Amino acid sequence: VLTQVLDAHSTRAALNRGAREVNPMMQGVASSGTTLLAVKMGAAVGTVFVAEKLWRRNRVAAIALLVAVNAASAGIAAHNYSVASRLQ
């Protein structure tokens, strides 16, 4: 959940400094902080739900899913903060 919040925060920080959302799936929601956070929370809840279902059949896959999603979200947030800092 934390990495999704960081992704939302970093996206808004970059957008507020003049960056643009390059993910076509997020362009419609990125302009509203509340909507963006809601979508990110939905993604976090959905990931946990899928991992919970997967846990019953394959614990390694469930852990791998959570690690992959969190690593990707953390990497995206780091990139967004980097973009925001260059635009200050």
N, C-alpha and C positions, 0 to 999 in steps of 0.2 A: 504494500500500500504506500509506503514512504516514497519509493522510487516513482510511483505514478504521480504523487503530489509534487515531487521535485520536477518531474517532467512538465506538469501543468504550470508550475511557478516559473520555471526557466523559459518556457514558451512565451508566457505573458511578458516576462522581463525583456526578452529579445524583441517581441512585437512592439512593445512600448518604446523601444529605441529605434524603430524603423525597419526591423527585419520583416520578412514575410514567411508565412507558413508554406513549406514546400511539399508537405504530405497532402496529396489531393483529397484523401479521406478525412482529413482534419481541418481543411480550409474553411468549411462552413461553420465549424464550432469554435475555432480558435479565437475569433474576435470577441467572444463573450467569456470572461473569466469563469462565471458561474456554470455556464454550459460546458466549457472545457473541463472543469473540475468534475462535473457530474459524469461526463463521458469517461474520464480517467478512473473515477471511483467504480463505475460500471465495469471497466476493463479489469480492475483489481479484483472485484467481487467475482467476476466471471472466471478469472484465472484460478482463484482459490477454489471455486466450485468445481472446476474441471480437475484440478489437482487432487481434490478430496475424492472425487469419483475414481480417478486413476489410481489413487493410493491403495484401494482395495484389491486391485489386480496386479499392479506393478509399482512398487514403492520407488524403485530407482528412477523410473520414467517420471513419476510425480515430482520427485526432487529435482530431476533434470529440467523439467518444465518450469518450475518456480525459479531455479537458478538462471535459466535462459531468459525468461521474461524480465526478471529483476536486473540482470546484467544489461540487457538491451535498453531498458528504461533508464538505467543509471548512465549509460553511454550517451543516450539521446539528451538527457538533462545536462550532462557535462558539455556536450557540444553546444547546446542552446545557451548555457551560461558563457561559454567562450565567445559565441557570436555577440551576445549582449554586451560583453566587456569591450569588444572591439568597436562597437557602435556608440559607446559613451562619449 
